Amino acid sequence: MPLDPQAKTVLDMINAAPGFELGDDPAEARAVFDQMNVPDASTPVDRVEDRTIPGPGGEIPVRIYAGSSDNPLPVLVFFHGGGWVIGGIETHDTTCRQLAAGTGCLVVSVDYRLAPENPFPAAPDDCYAATAWVAEHAAEIGGDPARIAVGGDSAGGNLAAVISLMARERGGPKLAHQLLIYPVTDYAFATGSYADNAEGYMLTLPMMEWFWNHYLADPADGAGEWASPLRAADLSGLPPATVLTAEFDPLRDEGEAYAKRLSEAGVKTQLTRYDGVFHGFFGMGAMIDKAVAAVDEASSALKDAFTE
């Protein structure tokens, strides 16, 4: 179908504005991305707390959002997108507020180490450590250790899928759900959605090549399941999943392929493709109605998971 009219308006604005060029260094790309994603604190939450927790490479900054004054609350450990190279707590503050408010849970947003300064596997190592810390210290932050989910968008969706695999392989922590928002699932670029959406829809094929090239110090690492969860030999025994994809997104097909494999492995999986929108739409609820619907779907899925 054609671009949603609201999505087209936003995309026209994005394409008309200066973006980061692929020749730019990561610091310049981060600065532009930060300017494009200024936090909007208008979504009310009960409390917000910044702190650090121990990690394998030093202290990991986290931001904790309480969507309710109840205690204990279920917890969503959230990993931001940005190709493992850009993005952070501030760029995804609005999304985390919306998920906390919509779900009534705690959201713990993890500021994991970024590549290329800290290449793979620094990001999944930090994210697993943060998830394990939340499970062990849930009561300390007002959370329920029996109700923990992981989630993220794009590269953060990749990390949520990978941490679900790690938790299964390492015997914990037990996860109630995985929320995968247009996730990266494979170090490959030969899908139909890459061909159809290589240029013109904000996230491009050259950008994804740039992200992967910065993330992997050794391209051979891309063949492993900690980088490419779609290549995992066995997806059984993983937590139930909600997978959201966008029609005009290079990552659409690999996200949907991962949902299909999860379902075939016996994992309860809900897949929704949002037609007419592009990669990154989830955080654009102020301008795109389908983003509001997607946040509502994600929040509903998490609430259901936390009550099962």
Buried (B, 14 or more C-beta within 10 A) or exposed (E): EEBBEBBBEBBEEBEEEEBBEEEBEBEEBBEBBBEBBEBBEEBEBBEBEEEEBEBEEEEBBBBBBBBBEEEBBBBBBBBBBBBBBBBBBBBBBBBBBBBBBBBBBBBBBBBBBBBBEBBBBBBBBBBBBBBBBBBEEBEEBBBBBBBBBBBBBBBBBBBBBBBBBBBBEEEEBEBBBBBBBBBBBBBBBEBEBBEBBBEEBBBBBEBBEBBBBBBBBEEEBBEBBBBBBBBBEEBEEBBBBBBBBBBBBBBBBBBBBBBBBBBEBEBBBBBBBBBBBBBBBBBBBEEBBBBBEBBEBBBBBBBBBBEE
